[in-house]
Amino acid sequence: MTSPLPAPHTPSLDLGGRTALVTGAAGGIGRACALRLAAAGARVRAVDRDAPGLDALAERASALAGSIEPLVLDLTDLDAAERAAAGTDVLVNNAGLQLVRPIEEFPPKVFHTVLTVMLEAPFRLIRGALPHMYDRRWGRIVNISSVHGLRASAYKSAYVAAKHGLEGLSKTTALEGAPHGVTSNCVNPGYVRTPLVEAQLADQARAHGISEERVLSEVLLKDSALKRLLEPEEVAEAVAYLCGPQASFVTGASLVLDGGWTAH
Ligand code: NAD
């Protein structure tokens, strides 16, 4: 029997001729994923509600093997989200938002928005993408979950609920997609160096009257064995791995990049 791998020790990713859709592509992790997939030759549909952020991303595309097509879209428009996913071979569900508040003070409207953007939109995007993937008998769905898809933290009810739901959606997609050549997986980062997290560092340093380094190691990374932030590009490499031939048997999995956080 021949190996499904192209050749031993050839970890490069070739997505020439493939279309990818990345949500939340104007920001930290999504932007890194869009650039990584375009570098691998994909035509990337970069979706976000942040138009200037998408323009800045598109400016980087000329140096890449593939291309980046910005699509300004608010993912709470679920019908538009489903339509946007038609014809994609690779789908990266990444867009997200966070509100930290005790449950009794958590605004129900925000809870609803978080679940809409981070769980219902991924469902609709998957729904929109699968017919083409099934036709081509190949597809890669990567859901950017979190350590919070596997563990809870106080005051993050909507985020933790959405990420746990995303884990279930991803596994169900894996079961349904398997006979059609479609894999579905989650990537589960710990804290990633994005503008959001860097702002949190500065805020907490001010609030606690300690240095940003101490906030990092004693507050944010208290449970992480490795005391550094993950870089968005490292998350993008995990996404690239899951899109490549080396990962064709990996489906329904959760690839944890948490510096040992969940090893406790
Ligand atoms: P980010 O805030 O830098 O980027 C999120 C992007 O999503 C933004 O560009 C934003 O405009 C977009 N977005 C939000 N709501 C939208 C909507 N309604 N319609 C369209 N676009 C919308 O965040 P990030 O840190 O890069 O996070 C990306 C993903 O990674 C999220 O799902 C997040 O939960 C997950 N994650 C982040 C971290 C971290 O430490 N930063 C850790 C684990 C998981």
py3Dmol code that shows the C-alpha trace and the ligand (Angstrom):
import py3Dmol

protein = """\
ATOM      1  CA  MET A   1       0.000   0.000   0.000  1.00  0.00           C
ATOM      2  CA  THR A   2       1.310   3.476  -0.850  1.00  0.00           C
ATOM      3  CA  SER A   3       1.725   6.097   1.846  1.00  0.00           C
ATOM      4  CA  PRO A   4      -0.698   9.063   1.759  1.00  0.00           C
ATOM      5  CA  LEU A   5       2.294  11.316   2.494  1.00  0.00           C
ATOM      6  CA  PRO A   6       3.917  13.073  -0.508  1.00  0.00           C
ATOM      7  CA  ALA A   7       7.455  12.073   0.551  1.00  0.00           C
ATOM      8  CA  PRO A   8       9.243  11.698   3.856  1.00  0.00           C
ATOM      9  CA  HIS A   9      10.388  14.922   5.531  1.00  0.00           C
ATOM     10  CA  THR A  10       8.574  17.365   3.230  1.00  0.00           C
ATOM     11  CA  PRO A  11       6.581  19.477   5.635  1.00  0.00           C
ATOM     12  CA  SER A  12       5.862  22.325   3.177  1.00  0.00           C
ATOM     13  CA  LEU A  13       2.243  23.188   2.475  1.00  0.00           C
ATOM     14  CA  ASP A  14       0.970  23.719  -1.070  1.00  0.00           C
ATOM     15  CA  LEU A  15      -2.523  25.192  -1.308  1.00  0.00           C
ATOM     16  CA  GLY A  16      -2.198  26.330  -4.926  1.00  0.00           C
ATOM     17  CA  GLY A  17      -5.627  26.152  -6.596  1.00  0.00           C
ATOM     18  CA  ARG A  18      -7.412  26.110  -3.207  1.00  0.00           C
ATOM     19  CA  THR A  19      -9.701  28.778  -1.818  1.00  0.00           C
ATOM     20  CA  ALA A  20      -9.553  29.494   1.908  1.00  0.00           C
ATOM     21  CA  LEU A  21     -11.836  31.603   4.080  1.00  0.00           C
ATOM     22  CA  VAL A  22     -10.538  33.032   7.355  1.00  0.00           C
ATOM     23  CA  THR A  23     -12.869  34.913   9.706  1.00  0.00           C
ATOM     24  CA  GLY A  24     -11.570  37.654  11.971  1.00  0.00           C
ATOM     25  CA  ALA A  25      -8.727  38.088   9.485  1.00  0.00           C
ATOM     26  CA  ALA A  26      -8.110  41.767  10.267  1.00  0.00           C
ATOM     27  CA  GLY A  27      -6.755  40.958  13.737  1.00  0.00           C
ATOM     28  CA  GLY A  28      -4.030  38.984  15.524  1.00  0.00           C
ATOM     29  CA  ILE A  29      -4.459  35.245  14.958  1.00  0.00           C
ATOM     30  CA  GLY A  30      -6.772  35.497  11.935  1.00  0.00           C
ATOM     31  CA  ARG A  31      -4.377  37.842  10.182  1.00  0.00           C
ATOM     32  CA  ALA A  32      -1.460  35.447  10.763  1.00  0.00           C
ATOM     33  CA  CYS A  33      -3.571  32.541   9.449  1.00  0.00           C
ATOM     34  CA  ALA A  34      -4.614  34.476   6.327  1.00  0.00           C
ATOM     35  CA  LEU A  35      -0.979  35.368   5.569  1.00  0.00           C
ATOM     36  CA  ARG A  36       0.205  31.790   6.207  1.00  0.00           C
ATOM     37  CA  LEU A  37      -2.416  30.236   3.918  1.00  0.00           C
ATOM     38  CA  ALA A  38      -1.788  32.839   1.209  1.00  0.00           C
ATOM     39  CA  ALA A  39       1.961  32.131   1.508  1.00  0.00           C
ATOM     40  CA  ALA A  40       1.082  28.492   0.787  1.00  0.00           C
ATOM     41  CA  GLY A  41      -0.583  29.612  -2.455  1.00  0.00           C
ATOM     42  CA  ALA A  42      -4.247  29.767  -1.417  1.00  0.00           C
ATOM     43  CA  ARG A  43      -6.693  32.371  -2.632  1.00  0.00           C
ATOM     44  CA  VAL A  44      -7.761  33.668   0.782  1.00  0.00           C
ATOM     45  CA  ARG A  45     -11.139  35.263   1.387  1.00  0.00           C
ATOM     46  CA  ALA A  46     -10.370  37.432   4.418  1.00  0.00           C
ATOM     47  CA  VAL A  47     -13.547  38.162   6.373  1.00  0.00           C
ATOM     48  CA  ASP A  48     -13.891  40.764   9.118  1.00  0.00           C
ATOM     49  CA  ARG A  49     -16.101  43.675  10.097  1.00  0.00           C
ATOM     50  CA  ASP A  50     -12.961  45.852  10.421  1.00  0.00           C
ATOM     51  CA  ALA A  51     -12.514  47.349   6.911  1.00  0.00           C
ATOM     52  CA  PRO A  52      -9.261  49.322   7.565  1.00  0.00           C
ATOM     53  CA  GLY A  53      -7.724  46.208   9.156  1.00  0.00           C
ATOM     54  CA  LEU A  54      -8.583  44.155   6.069  1.00  0.00           C
ATOM     55  CA  ASP A  55      -7.119  46.845   3.775  1.00  0.00           C
ATOM     56  CA  ALA A  56      -3.864  46.756   5.745  1.00  0.00           C
ATOM     57  CA  LEU A  57      -3.807  42.961   5.431  1.00  0.00           C
ATOM     58  CA  ALA A  58      -4.464  43.038   1.674  1.00  0.00           C
ATOM     59  CA  GLU A  59      -1.468  45.373   1.208  1.00  0.00           C
ATOM     60  CA  ARG A  60       0.788  42.541   2.410  1.00  0.00           C
ATOM     61  CA  ALA A  61      -0.531  40.114  -0.230  1.00  0.00           C
ATOM     62  CA  SER A  62       1.642  41.151  -3.180  1.00  0.00           C
ATOM     63  CA  ALA A  63       4.668  39.386  -1.690  1.00  0.00           C
ATOM     64  CA  LEU A  64       2.819  36.074  -1.332  1.00  0.00           C
ATOM     65  CA  ALA A  65       2.314  33.098  -3.630  1.00  0.00           C
ATOM     66  CA  GLY A  66      -1.461  33.262  -3.222  1.00  0.00           C
ATOM     67  CA  SER A  67      -3.844  36.198  -2.874  1.00  0.00           C
ATOM     68  CA  ILE A  68      -6.013  37.924  -0.284  1.00  0.00           C
ATOM     69  CA  GLU A  69      -9.529  39.101  -1.099  1.00  0.00           C
ATOM     70  CA  PRO A  70     -10.971  41.280   1.684  1.00  0.00           C
ATOM     71  CA  LEU A  71     -14.654  40.809   2.486  1.00  0.00           C
ATOM     72  CA  VAL A  72     -16.148  43.245   4.987  1.00  0.00           C
ATOM     73  CA  LEU A  73     -18.863  41.358   6.817  1.00  0.00           C
ATOM     74  CA  ASP A  74     -20.390  41.383  10.282  1.00  0.00           C
ATOM     75  CA  LEU A  75     -20.779  37.715  11.192  1.00  0.00           C
ATOM     76  CA  THR A  76     -23.970  38.405  13.128  1.00  0.00           C
ATOM     77  CA  ASP A  77     -25.483  38.506   9.616  1.00  0.00           C
ATOM     78  CA  LEU A  78     -25.694  34.729   9.563  1.00  0.00           C
ATOM     79  CA  ASP A  79     -27.268  34.379   6.109  1.00  0.00           C
ATOM     80  CA  ALA A  80     -24.475  36.482   4.577  1.00  0.00           C
ATOM     81  CA  ALA A  81     -21.885  34.413   6.468  1.00  0.00           C
ATOM     82  CA  GLU A  82     -23.276  31.164   5.057  1.00  0.00           C
ATOM     83  CA  ARG A  83     -23.293  32.603   1.526  1.00  0.00           C
ATOM     84  CA  ALA A  84     -19.705  33.837   1.900  1.00  0.00           C
ATOM     85  CA  ALA A  85     -18.469  30.318   2.635  1.00  0.00           C
ATOM     86  CA  ALA A  86     -19.700  28.814  -0.642  1.00  0.00           C
ATOM     87  CA  GLY A  87     -16.867  27.482  -2.782  1.00  0.00           C
ATOM     88  CA  THR A  88     -14.181  27.323  -0.082  1.00  0.00           C
ATOM     89  CA  ASP A  89     -11.800  24.384   0.345  1.00  0.00           C
ATOM     90  CA  VAL A  90     -10.313  25.537   3.661  1.00  0.00           C
ATOM     91  CA  LEU A  91     -12.355  27.242   6.367  1.00  0.00           C
ATOM     92  CA  VAL A  92     -10.766  28.808   9.438  1.00  0.00           C
ATOM     93  CA  ASN A  93     -13.351  29.847  12.019  1.00  0.00           C
ATOM     94  CA  ASN A  94     -11.404  32.370  14.053  1.00  0.00           C
ATOM     95  CA  ALA A  95     -13.423  35.549  14.763  1.00  0.00           C
ATOM     96  CA  GLY A  96     -14.135  36.072  18.419  1.00  0.00           C
ATOM     97  CA  LEU A  97     -14.795  38.529  21.214  1.00  0.00           C
ATOM     98  CA  GLN A  98     -14.618  38.464  24.972  1.00  0.00           C
ATOM     99  CA  LEU A  99     -16.373  40.069  27.946  1.00  0.00           C
ATOM    100  CA  VAL A 100     -15.181  39.312  31.483  1.00  0.00           C
ATOM    101  CA  ARG A 101     -18.052  39.764  33.968  1.00  0.00           C
ATOM    102  CA  PRO A 102     -19.752  37.665  36.705  1.00  0.00           C
ATOM    103  CA  ILE A 103     -22.831  35.811  35.429  1.00  0.00           C
ATOM    104  CA  GLU A 104     -25.292  37.864  37.476  1.00  0.00           C
ATOM    105  CA  GLU A 105     -23.921  41.039  35.859  1.00  0.00           C
ATOM    106  CA  PHE A 106     -23.372  39.592  32.364  1.00  0.00           C
ATOM    107  CA  PRO A 107     -25.637  41.421  29.855  1.00  0.00           C
ATOM    108  CA  PRO A 108     -27.846  38.793  28.116  1.00  0.00           C
ATOM    109  CA  LYS A 109     -27.511  40.722  24.864  1.00  0.00           C
ATOM    110  CA  VAL A 110     -23.721  40.347  24.909  1.00  0.00           C
ATOM    111  CA  PHE A 111     -24.050  36.657  25.782  1.00  0.00           C
ATOM    112  CA  HIS A 112     -26.253  36.275  22.709  1.00  0.00           C
ATOM    113  CA  THR A 113     -23.776  38.148  20.457  1.00  0.00           C
ATOM    114  CA  VAL A 114     -20.808  36.080  21.669  1.00  0.00           C
ATOM    115  CA  LEU A 115     -22.688  32.835  20.993  1.00  0.00           C
ATOM    116  CA  THR A 116     -23.818  34.143  17.593  1.00  0.00           C
ATOM    117  CA  VAL A 117     -20.339  35.164  16.380  1.00  0.00           C
ATOM    118  CA  MET A 118     -18.371  32.323  17.970  1.00  0.00           C
ATOM    119  CA  LEU A 119     -20.721  29.343  17.599  1.00  0.00           C
ATOM    120  CA  GLU A 120     -23.694  29.985  15.338  1.00  0.00           C
ATOM    121  CA  ALA A 121     -21.654  31.763  12.627  1.00  0.00           C
ATOM    122  CA  PRO A 122     -19.130  28.861  12.496  1.00  0.00           C
ATOM    123  CA  PHE A 123     -22.090  26.478  12.084  1.00  0.00           C
ATOM    124  CA  ARG A 124     -23.458  28.583   9.219  1.00  0.00           C
ATOM    125  CA  LEU A 125     -20.018  28.936   7.597  1.00  0.00           C
ATOM    126  CA  ILE A 126     -19.455  25.174   7.796  1.00  0.00           C
ATOM    127  CA  ARG A 127     -22.947  24.637   6.394  1.00  0.00           C
ATOM    128  CA  GLY A 128     -22.104  26.974   3.497  1.00  0.00           C
ATOM    129  CA  ALA A 129     -18.707  25.394   2.829  1.00  0.00           C
ATOM    130  CA  LEU A 130     -19.493  21.668   2.995  1.00  0.00           C
ATOM    131  CA  PRO A 131     -21.347  21.178  -0.330  1.00  0.00           C
ATOM    132  CA  HIS A 132     -18.314  22.358  -2.349  1.00  0.00           C
ATOM    133  CA  MET A 133     -15.902  20.394  -0.122  1.00  0.00           C
ATOM    134  CA  TYR A 134     -18.027  17.260  -0.554  1.00  0.00           C
ATOM    135  CA  ASP A 135     -18.091  17.812  -4.354  1.00  0.00           C
ATOM    136  CA  ARG A 136     -14.303  18.094  -4.457  1.00  0.00           C
ATOM    137  CA  ARG A 137     -13.945  15.236  -1.946  1.00  0.00           C
ATOM    138  CA  TRP A 138     -11.476  17.367   0.018  1.00  0.00           C
ATOM    139  CA  GLY A 139     -11.858  20.011   2.682  1.00  0.00           C
ATOM    140  CA  ARG A 140     -10.139  21.330   5.802  1.00  0.00           C
ATOM    141  CA  ILE A 141     -12.060  22.987   8.610  1.00  0.00           C
ATOM    142  CA  VAL A 142     -10.026  24.482  11.423  1.00  0.00           C
ATOM    143  CA  ASN A 143     -11.815  26.022  14.379  1.00  0.00           C
ATOM    144  CA  ILE A 144      -9.783  28.366  16.549  1.00  0.00           C
ATOM    145  CA  SER A 145     -10.965  27.301  19.965  1.00  0.00           C
ATOM    146  CA  SER A 146      -8.977  27.972  23.136  1.00  0.00           C
ATOM    147  CA  VAL A 147      -7.850  26.384  26.351  1.00  0.00           C
ATOM    148  CA  HIS A 148     -11.294  27.706  27.316  1.00  0.00           C
ATOM    149  CA  GLY A 149     -12.808  25.124  24.966  1.00  0.00           C
ATOM    150  CA  LEU A 150     -11.508  22.519  27.422  1.00  0.00           C
ATOM    151  CA  ARG A 151     -11.352  24.381  30.757  1.00  0.00           C
ATOM    152  CA  ALA A 152     -13.521  27.052  32.354  1.00  0.00           C
ATOM    153  CA  SER A 153     -12.478  30.289  34.013  1.00  0.00           C
ATOM    154  CA  ALA A 154     -14.701  32.353  36.266  1.00  0.00           C
ATOM    155  CA  TYR A 155     -16.360  35.430  34.729  1.00  0.00           C
ATOM    156  CA  LYS A 156     -16.028  34.185  31.118  1.00  0.00           C
ATOM    157  CA  SER A 157     -19.407  32.432  30.835  1.00  0.00           C
ATOM    158  CA  ALA A 158     -20.250  33.354  27.246  1.00  0.00           C
ATOM    159  CA  TYR A 159     -16.727  32.762  25.922  1.00  0.00           C
ATOM    160  CA  VAL A 160     -16.336  29.398  27.677  1.00  0.00           C
ATOM    161  CA  ALA A 161     -19.833  28.288  26.605  1.00  0.00           C
ATOM    162  CA  ALA A 162     -19.160  29.279  22.981  1.00  0.00           C
ATOM    163  CA  LYS A 163     -15.756  27.565  22.873  1.00  0.00           C
ATOM    164  CA  HIS A 164     -17.094  24.359  24.478  1.00  0.00           C
ATOM    165  CA  GLY A 165     -19.898  24.426  21.898  1.00  0.00           C
ATOM    166  CA  LEU A 166     -17.377  24.932  19.100  1.00  0.00           C
ATOM    167  CA  GLU A 167     -15.514  21.797  20.244  1.00  0.00           C
ATOM    168  CA  GLY A 168     -18.746  19.794  19.880  1.00  0.00           C
ATOM    169  CA  LEU A 169     -19.543  21.322  16.497  1.00  0.00           C
ATOM    170  CA  SER A 170     -16.031  20.527  15.285  1.00  0.00           C
ATOM    171  CA  LYS A 171     -16.252  16.866  16.361  1.00  0.00           C
ATOM    172  CA  THR A 172     -19.696  16.427  14.770  1.00  0.00           C
ATOM    173  CA  THR A 173     -18.379  17.975  11.541  1.00  0.00           C
ATOM    174  CA  ALA A 174     -15.452  15.536  11.659  1.00  0.00           C
ATOM    175  CA  LEU A 175     -17.822  12.551  11.840  1.00  0.00           C
ATOM    176  CA  GLU A 176     -20.052  13.778   9.012  1.00  0.00           C
ATOM    177  CA  GLY A 177     -17.161  14.982   6.826  1.00  0.00           C
ATOM    178  CA  ALA A 178     -14.938  11.899   7.075  1.00  0.00           C
ATOM    179  CA  PRO A 179     -16.599   9.885   4.266  1.00  0.00           C
ATOM    180  CA  HIS A 180     -16.259  12.955   2.015  1.00  0.00           C
ATOM    181  CA  GLY A 181     -12.556  13.699   2.558  1.00  0.00           C
ATOM    182  CA  VAL A 182     -13.239  16.585   4.921  1.00  0.00           C
ATOM    183  CA  THR A 183     -11.413  16.935   8.241  1.00  0.00           C
ATOM    184  CA  SER A 184     -12.457  19.199  11.092  1.00  0.00           C
ATOM    185  CA  ASN A 185     -10.251  20.076  14.049  1.00  0.00           C
ATOM    186  CA  CYS A 186      -9.807  22.653  16.783  1.00  0.00           C
ATOM    187  CA  VAL A 187      -6.665  24.544  17.699  1.00  0.00           C
ATOM    188  CA  ASN A 188      -6.553  25.436  21.389  1.00  0.00           C
ATOM    189  CA  PRO A 189      -4.122  28.240  22.223  1.00  0.00           C
ATOM    190  CA  GLY A 190      -3.270  29.604  25.639  1.00  0.00           C
ATOM    191  CA  TYR A 191      -2.607  33.359  25.786  1.00  0.00           C
ATOM    192  CA  VAL A 192      -1.469  34.695  22.412  1.00  0.00           C
ATOM    193  CA  ARG A 193       0.380  37.973  21.825  1.00  0.00           C
ATOM    194  CA  THR A 194      -2.397  39.987  20.190  1.00  0.00           C
ATOM    195  CA  PRO A 195      -3.261  43.672  20.696  1.00  0.00           C
ATOM    196  CA  LEU A 196      -6.079  42.559  23.012  1.00  0.00           C
ATOM    197  CA  VAL A 197      -3.760  40.644  25.340  1.00  0.00           C
ATOM    198  CA  GLU A 198      -1.043  43.324  25.250  1.00  0.00           C
ATOM    199  CA  ALA A 199      -3.619  45.947  26.280  1.00  0.00           C
ATOM    200  CA  GLN A 200      -4.728  43.622  29.103  1.00  0.00           C
ATOM    201  CA  LEU A 201      -1.094  43.380  30.275  1.00  0.00           C
ATOM    202  CA  ALA A 202      -0.721  47.150  30.420  1.00  0.00           C
ATOM    203  CA  ASP A 203      -4.088  47.578  32.201  1.00  0.00           C
ATOM    204  CA  GLN A 204      -3.384  44.932  34.812  1.00  0.00           C
ATOM    205  CA  ALA A 205       0.139  46.273  35.418  1.00  0.00           C
ATOM    206  CA  ARG A 206      -1.393  49.679  36.184  1.00  0.00           C
ATOM    207  CA  ALA A 207      -4.190  48.175  38.292  1.00  0.00           C
ATOM    208  CA  HIS A 208      -1.881  45.967  40.407  1.00  0.00           C
ATOM    209  CA  GLY A 209       1.007  48.444  40.496  1.00  0.00           C
ATOM    210  CA  ILE A 210       3.440  45.784  39.207  1.00  0.00           C
ATOM    211  CA  SER A 211       5.489  45.375  36.031  1.00  0.00           C
ATOM    212  CA  GLU A 212       4.029  43.898  32.836  1.00  0.00           C
ATOM    213  CA  GLU A 213       6.517  41.009  33.182  1.00  0.00           C
ATOM    214  CA  ARG A 214       5.055  40.155  36.614  1.00  0.00           C
ATOM    215  CA  VAL A 215       1.468  40.415  35.301  1.00  0.00           C
ATOM    216  CA  LEU A 216       2.471  37.994  32.583  1.00  0.00           C
ATOM    217  CA  SER A 217       4.081  35.358  34.802  1.00  0.00           C
ATOM    218  CA  GLU A 218       1.980  35.760  37.976  1.00  0.00           C
ATOM    219  CA  VAL A 219      -1.474  36.596  36.577  1.00  0.00           C
ATOM    220  CA  LEU A 220      -2.000  35.592  32.921  1.00  0.00           C
ATOM    221  CA  LEU A 221       0.497  32.719  32.830  1.00  0.00           C
ATOM    222  CA  LYS A 222      -0.022  31.520  36.399  1.00  0.00           C
ATOM    223  CA  ASP A 223      -1.120  28.055  35.167  1.00  0.00           C
ATOM    224  CA  SER A 224       1.192  27.858  32.153  1.00  0.00           C
ATOM    225  CA  ALA A 225       4.427  25.892  32.575  1.00  0.00           C
ATOM    226  CA  LEU A 226       6.045  27.993  29.822  1.00  0.00           C
ATOM    227  CA  LYS A 227       6.085  31.619  30.950  1.00  0.00           C
ATOM    228  CA  ARG A 228       5.735  33.398  27.630  1.00  0.00           C
ATOM    229  CA  LEU A 229       2.939  34.402  25.294  1.00  0.00           C
ATOM    230  CA  LEU A 230       2.295  32.322  22.210  1.00  0.00           C
ATOM    231  CA  GLU A 231       2.869  34.204  18.933  1.00  0.00           C
ATOM    232  CA  PRO A 232       0.012  34.435  16.359  1.00  0.00           C
ATOM    233  CA  GLU A 233       2.392  32.936  13.766  1.00  0.00           C
ATOM    234  CA  GLU A 234       2.776  29.809  15.931  1.00  0.00           C
ATOM    235  CA  VAL A 235      -1.005  29.345  15.895  1.00  0.00           C
ATOM    236  CA  ALA A 236      -0.957  29.843  12.111  1.00  0.00           C
ATOM    237  CA  GLU A 237       1.649  27.067  11.794  1.00  0.00           C
ATOM    238  CA  ALA A 238      -0.664  24.694  13.683  1.00  0.00           C
ATOM    239  CA  VAL A 239      -3.447  25.645  11.263  1.00  0.00           C
ATOM    240  CA  ALA A 240      -1.104  25.042   8.323  1.00  0.00           C
ATOM    241  CA  TYR A 241      -0.203  21.605   9.703  1.00  0.00           C
ATOM    242  CA  LEU A 242      -3.896  20.673   9.945  1.00  0.00           C
ATOM    243  CA  CYS A 243      -4.384  21.724   6.300  1.00  0.00           C
ATOM    244  CA  GLY A 244      -1.447  19.683   5.017  1.00  0.00           C
ATOM    245  CA  PRO A 245      -1.139  16.075   3.873  1.00  0.00           C
ATOM    246  CA  GLN A 246       0.744  15.153   7.058  1.00  0.00           C
ATOM    247  CA  ALA A 247      -2.506  15.673   8.994  1.00  0.00           C
ATOM    248  CA  SER A 248      -4.888  13.809   6.686  1.00  0.00           C
ATOM    249  CA  PHE A 249      -5.654  11.270   9.468  1.00  0.00           C
ATOM    250  CA  VAL A 250      -6.146  13.969  12.111  1.00  0.00           C
ATOM    251  CA  THR A 251      -9.832  14.780  12.536  1.00  0.00           C
ATOM    252  CA  GLY A 252     -12.151  15.477  15.447  1.00  0.00           C
ATOM    253  CA  ALA A 253      -9.054  16.462  17.412  1.00  0.00           C
ATOM    254  CA  SER A 254      -8.133  19.422  19.566  1.00  0.00           C
ATOM    255  CA  LEU A 255      -4.549  20.542  19.077  1.00  0.00           C
ATOM    256  CA  VAL A 256      -3.536  22.183  22.329  1.00  0.00           C
ATOM    257  CA  LEU A 257      -0.863  24.932  22.256  1.00  0.00           C
ATOM    258  CA  ASP A 258      -0.964  26.018  25.872  1.00  0.00           C
ATOM    259  CA  GLY A 259       2.569  25.838  27.256  1.00  0.00           C
ATOM    260  CA  GLY A 260       1.505  23.060  29.620  1.00  0.00           C
ATOM    261  CA  TRP A 261      -1.520  24.868  31.121  1.00  0.00           C
ATOM    262  CA  THR A 262      -3.837  21.821  30.851  1.00  0.00           C
ATOM    263  CA  ALA A 263      -1.094  19.413  31.987  1.00  0.00           C
ATOM    264  CA  HIS A 264      -2.060  20.283  35.584  1.00  0.00           C
TER     265      HIS A 264
END
"""
ligand_1 = """\
44
NAD
P -8.598 39.839 17.894
O -9.542 40.664 18.687
O -7.216 40.357 17.639
O -9.248 39.423 16.491
C -10.584 39.010 16.403
C -11.117 39.491 15.082
O -12.477 39.090 14.993
C -11.065 41.026 14.964
O -10.405 41.411 13.783
C -12.537 41.422 14.969
O -12.809 42.558 14.155
C -13.191 40.154 14.407
N -14.596 40.094 14.773
C -15.137 40.159 16.003
N -16.475 40.150 15.919
C -16.785 40.097 14.600
C -18.004 40.089 13.870
N -19.195 40.179 14.480
N -17.954 40.015 12.519
C -16.768 39.967 11.887
N -15.587 39.985 12.517
C -15.594 40.052 13.859
O -8.536 38.437 18.631
P -7.483 37.268 18.584
O -6.802 37.308 19.895
O -6.697 37.254 17.348
O -8.489 36.018 18.633
C -8.840 35.271 17.505
C -9.455 33.962 17.976
O -8.525 33.255 18.775
C -10.707 34.141 18.818
O -11.665 33.153 18.487
C -10.190 33.927 20.218
O -11.193 33.441 21.071
C -9.116 32.888 19.992
N -8.108 32.847 21.043
C -7.356 33.946 21.346
C -6.422 33.862 22.355
C -5.544 35.043 22.741
O -4.864 34.949 23.767
N -5.518 36.117 21.992
C -6.264 32.676 23.075
C -7.042 31.573 22.726
C -7.958 31.672 21.709
"""
view = py3Dmol.view(width=600, height=400)
view.addModel(protein, "pdb")
view.setStyle({"model": 0}, {"cartoon": {"style": "trace"}})
view.addModel(ligand_1, "xyz")
view.setStyle({"model": 1}, {"stick": {}})
view.zoomTo()
view.show()
